[in-house]
């Protein structure tokens, strides 16, 4: 009996020790944490006192044929350093996703607006008039009521957008067609003032003939992602530093400032480290970005100086001056960095002509600059 009592006591002691040991263990052990949500600050110059606002005017959500909620578009834009976006869900056939509320084309804007205000993202109300070519797809930006654009006759839809004060851009003119053509209806829209700009770059491609139209007809140059997927699944940011965007030369960081600049055709576009735009704006961008330091060291034959790039846009230069012997044939100035260049001492005051290969004025023309 005594032996039995001892065994029972030992059993209770073992259970008690085991229980105390379990109580001493932590409830859980964390081995990771959520990614820090930080904004990427993109360094760009001021030009003639204008701010260069970073914008994407062609974006989709789950309320057309995109796959994300409108607030995520704001969060993406904020993290990637943008200043403004337009959510431009398709008007016709909206929404494509089953189970999504139908009939209110303003809904995606309404859902995103508070998040945009919290993150200081300028959210522009818009919609995509989606028809077969011609006229193709047209974004109406700065509208007051997208629902009023839902009309069978596309000319009435475009007229309504114009009457609401919209800026109207022709989207991806080379998408889904065998040949890029300026149709009669585009001429009609242009003559009426109902076509204000062309999306020359869309997603992964740009359209040389559309760039010629922009230059010939004095339209506004635009570049957008047309993103439907999560932005990080669309672009491989290991191979590009930024999403494609329109750089708007705005008087201030406001929606009205952007609208005024678009109608005044003050834009550059930036995609895959390439800048495109009017020659005078590209020239001013380069001059505001690149600083040529004075010669700091010389030998009997050579002089040494630094070139500083104050922006997040790299520059690729190729010499065109055949009489400038001894100067670099090519110069690459990485984004935000300083390089050392060597020049002949005997010609230390010579001005040498270079083409900036990644600054495009027209399909055949690159920006020419003079250095040294």
C-alpha positions in Angstrom: 0.0 0.0 0.0 2.8 2.4 0.9 4.5 1.5 -2.4 1.3 2.4 -4.3 1.0 5.7 -2.5 4.6 6.6 -3.3 4.0 5.8 -7.0 0.9 7.9 -7.1 2.7 10.8 -5.4 5.6 10.6 -7.9 3.1 10.5 -10.8 1.5 13.8 -9.6 4.9 15.3 -9.1 5.9 14.4 -12.7 2.7 15.9 -14.1 3.2 19.0 -12.1 6.8 19.4 -13.3 5.8 18.8 -16.9 3.0 21.4 -16.5 5.4 24.0 -15.0 7.8 23.3 -17.9 5.1 23.9 -20.5 4.0 27.1 -18.7 7.6 28.4 -18.9 7.6 28.1 -22.8 6.6 31.2 -24.8 3.2 31.3 -26.4 4.8 31.8 -29.8 8.1 32.8 -31.4 8.1 35.3 -34.3 10.7 34.7 -36.9 9.8 37.3 -39.5 8.0 40.6 -39.9 5.9 42.5 -42.4 7.7 44.4 -45.1 8.3 48.1 -44.3 5.9 50.2 -46.4 8.2 53.0 -47.6 7.9 55.5 -50.4 10.6 55.6 -53.0 11.6 59.2 -53.5 12.5 59.9 -57.2 14.9 62.7 -57.8 14.0 65.0 -60.7 14.9 68.6 -61.5 12.8 71.7 -61.6 12.4 73.1 -65.1 11.7 76.9 -65.4 10.2 76.8 -61.9 7.8 74.0 -62.7 7.5 70.9 -60.6 7.9 67.6 -62.4 4.9 65.6 -61.1 5.1 61.8 -61.7 1.8 60.6 -63.0 0.0 57.5 -64.4 -3.2 58.3 -66.2 -4.3 54.8 -67.3 -5.1 52.3 -64.5 -7.7 49.6 -64.0 -9.2 48.0 -60.9 -11.6 45.1 -60.2 -14.4 47.4 -61.3 -13.5 46.7 -64.9 -11.0 44.0 -66.0 -8.4 44.7 -63.4 -7.8 42.3 -60.5 -7.2 44.6 -57.6 -9.2 46.8 -55.2 -9.0 50.6 -55.9 -7.3 51.4 -52.6 -4.4 49.1 -53.6 -3.7 51.3 -56.6 -3.2 54.3 -54.3 -0.8 52.3 -52.1 1.2 51.1 -55.1 1.4 54.7 -56.4 2.6 56.0 -53.1 5.3 53.4 -52.6 6.6 54.0 -56.1 7.0 57.7 -55.7 4.1 58.9 -57.9 2.2 62.2 -57.3 -1.0 61.5 -59.2 -3.0 58.7 -60.8 -6.2 58.4 -62.7 -8.3 55.2 -62.2 -9.8 54.7 -65.7 -11.9 51.6 -65.6 -13.6 50.6 -68.9 -17.1 52.1 -69.2 -18.5 49.7 -71.8 -19.0 46.2 -70.5 -18.2 47.2 -66.9 -17.6 45.3 -64.8 -16.1 42.3 -66.3 -15.7 40.6 -62.9 -18.6 38.5 -61.6 -19.9 39.5 -58.2 -18.8 43.1 -58.5 -21.3 45.9 -58.2 -22.6 47.0 -61.6 -23.8 50.3 -63.0 -21.8 52.9 -61.0 -18.8 54.0 -63.0 -17.8 56.5 -60.2 -17.5 53.8 -57.6 -13.8 52.9 -58.0 -12.9 56.6 -57.6 -15.2 57.0 -54.5 -13.6 53.9 -52.9 -10.0 55.1 -53.5 -10.4 58.8 -52.6 -10.0 58.6 -48.8 -6.8 56.5 -49.2 -5.5 59.0 -51.7 -6.1 61.9 -49.3 -4.3 60.0 -46.5 -1.3 59.4 -48.7 -1.3 62.8 -50.5 -1.8 61.1 -53.9 -3.7 63.3 -56.3 -6.6 61.1 -57.6 -8.1 62.1 -60.9 -11.6 60.9 -61.8 -11.7 59.3 -65.3 -13.0 56.5 -67.4 -12.0 54.6 -70.5 -14.4 54.9 -73.5 -13.8 51.5 -75.0 -14.7 51.0 -78.6 -13.2 49.0 -81.5 -11.0 50.9 -83.9 -11.8 53.5 -85.0 -11.9 55.4 -82.7 -10.3 52.8 -80.4 -10.0 53.4 -76.6 -10.1 57.0 -75.2 -9.5 58.1 -71.7 -11.5 61.0 -70.4 -9.7 62.6 -67.4 -10.9 65.2 -64.9 -14.6 64.3 -65.5 -17.2 65.0 -62.9 -19.6 62.1 -63.6 -18.3 59.0 -65.4 -21.8 57.5 -65.6 -22.8 60.2 -68.0 -20.3 58.9 -70.5 -22.0 55.5 -70.7 -23.8 56.1 -74.1 -24.3 53.9 -77.1 -23.0 56.5 -79.6 -19.3 57.0 -78.9 -19.4 60.5 -80.4 -22.0 61.5 -77.8 -19.9 59.9 -75.0 -16.9 61.9 -76.2 -18.9 65.1 -76.5 -20.2 64.6 -73.0 -16.7 64.2 -71.7 -15.6 67.4 -73.5 -18.6 69.2 -72.1 -17.5 68.2 -68.6 -14.1 69.8 -69.2 -12.3 66.5 -69.8 -8.8 66.1 -71.1 -9.2 63.3 -73.7 -6.3 61.0 -74.6 -6.2 58.4 -77.3 -4.9 55.2 -75.7 -2.4 52.7 -77.2 -3.1 53.5 -80.9 -1.0 50.5 -81.9 -2.7 47.9 -79.8 -4.7 45.2 -81.5 -4.4 46.6 -85.0 -2.3 45.6 -88.1 -1.4 49.2 -89.0 -1.5 52.4 -86.9 -3.7 54.8 -88.8 -5.0 58.3 -88.3 -8.7 57.7 -89.2 -11.2 60.2 -90.4 -12.9 60.1 -87.0 -9.6 61.1 -85.3 -9.3 64.0 -87.6 -12.9 65.0 -86.7 -12.1 64.7 -83.0 -8.9 66.7 -83.4 -10.6 69.5 -85.3 -13.4 69.7 -82.7 -10.8 70.0 -79.9 -12.1 66.7 -78.5 -8.7 64.9 -78.8 -6.0 66.5 -76.6 -3.2 63.9 -76.3 -1.9 60.5 -77.4 -0.6 57.7 -75.2 2.6 57.1 -77.1 3.9 54.6 -74.6 1.6 51.9 -73.1 2.7 49.1 -70.8 5.8 47.7 -72.6 5.7 49.4 -76.1 5.8 52.7 -77.8 4.5 53.8 -81.2 6.9 55.9 -83.4 4.2 57.0 -85.8 2.1 58.3 -82.8 5.1 60.3 -81.6 5.2 61.9 -85.1 1.4 62.7 -84.8 2.0 64.4 -81.4 4.8 66.5 -82.8 3.0 67.4 -86.1 -0.4 68.2 -84.5 0.9 69.8 -81.3 -0.8 67.3 -79.0 0.1 66.2 -75.5 2.6 63.4 -75.1 1.5 60.7 -72.6 3.0 57.5 -71.1 1.0 55.1 -68.9 1.1 51.6 -67.5 -2.5 50.5 -68.3 -2.0 48.2 -65.4 -4.6 45.5 -64.7 -2.5 43.2 -62.5 -0.6 44.0 -59.3 2.0 46.4 -60.4 4.9 44.4 -59.0 3.7 41.4 -61.0 3.6 43.4 -64.2 7.0 45.0 -64.1 10.3 43.4 -63.0 11.8 46.0 -60.8 15.1 44.1 -60.8 15.6 45.2 -64.4 14.0 48.7 -64.3 14.2 51.4 -61.7 10.7 52.7 -62.1 7.3 52.2 -63.7 6.5 54.0 -66.9 5.0 57.5 -66.2 4.2 60.9 -67.5 6.2 63.7 -66.1 3.9 66.8 -65.9 5.5 70.2 -65.6 3.0 71.7 -63.2 2.8 75.1 -61.5 1.9 73.4 -58.2 1.1 70.0 -56.8 -2.6 70.1 -57.4 -5.2 68.5 -59.7 -5.9 71.8 -61.4 -2.1 72.4 -61.9 -1.9 69.0 -63.6 -5.0 69.7 -65.8 -3.6 73.1 -66.9 -0.2 71.6 -67.8 -1.8 68.8 -69.8 -3.9 71.1 -71.9 -0.7 73.3 -72.3 1.2 70.2 -73.5 3.9 70.5 -70.8 4.9 66.9 -70.5 7.8 64.5 -70.8 7.4 60.8 -70.7 9.8 58.4 -68.9 10.0 54.7 -69.5 12.8 52.1 -69.1 15.4 54.9 -68.5 14.3 56.7 -71.7 13.0 60.3 -71.8 10.8 61.5 -74.6 9.5 64.9 -75.4 9.9 68.3 -77.0 13.5 69.4 -77.7 13.4 72.5 -75.5 12.1 70.6 -72.5 14.6 67.8 -72.9 17.4 70.3 -73.2 16.3 72.0 -70.0 16.0 68.7 -68.2 19.5 67.7 -69.2 21.0 71.0 -68.2 19.2 71.0 -64.8 20.3 67.4 -64.2 24.0 67.2 -65.2 26.8 69.3 -63.7 30.1 69.5 -65.4 32.7 70.2 -62.7 35.9 72.3 -63.4 39.1 70.5 -64.3 40.7 69.4 -61.0 43.9 67.8 -62.2 46.1 68.0 -65.3 49.2 66.3 -66.7 51.1 67.6 -69.7 48.8 65.6 -72.0 45.4 65.3 -70.2 43.0 67.0 -67.9 40.6 65.3 -65.4 37.2 66.5 -64.4 34.0 65.1 -62.9 30.4 65.0 -64.2 27.6 64.8 -61.6 24.1 63.4 -62.3 21.7 64.9 -59.7 18.7 62.9 -60.8 17.4 59.3 -61.0 17.6 59.4 -64.8 20.8 57.9 -66.3 22.2 59.5 -69.5 23.9 57.7 -72.4 25.9 59.9 -74.7 27.6 59.2 -78.0 30.1 61.6 -79.6 29.2 63.0 -83.0 32.0 65.6 -83.3 34.5 63.9 -85.6 37.1 66.6 -85.0 37.1 66.2 -81.3 40.1 63.8 -81.0 40.9 62.4 -77.6 37.5 63.0 -76.1 35.4 60.0 -74.9 33.5 58.3 -77.7 30.7 57.4 -75.3 29.8 58.7 -71.9 27.5 56.9 -69.5 26.3 59.0 -66.5 24.5 56.7 -64.1 21.5 57.9 -62.1 22.5 59.9 -59.0 26.2 59.2 -59.4 29.5 61.0 -60.4 31.9 59.9 -63.1 35.4 60.9 -63.9 36.2 61.9 -67.5 39.5 62.5 -69.3 40.0 65.1 -72.0 43.0 66.3 -74.0 44.7 69.2 -72.2 45.6 71.0 -75.4 41.8 71.5 -76.2 40.6 72.1 -72.7 38.2 74.8 -73.8 36.7 72.9 -76.8 33.0 72.3 -77.0 32.2 68.8 -78.1 28.9 67.6 -79.6 27.2 64.5 -78.2 23.8 62.8 -78.8 22.0 61.7 -75.7 20.8 58.3 -76.9 18.0 57.9 -74.3 16.5 61.4 -74.9 14.1 61.1 -77.8 12.6 64.0 -79.7 11.3 62.1 -82.7 11.8 58.6 -84.0 14.8 59.8 -86.0 16.1 62.5 -83.6 17.9 62.4 -80.3 18.8 65.4 -78.1 22.2 67.0 -79.0 24.2 68.6 -76.2 27.7 70.1 -76.0 30.1 69.3 -73.3 33.6 70.2 -72.2 
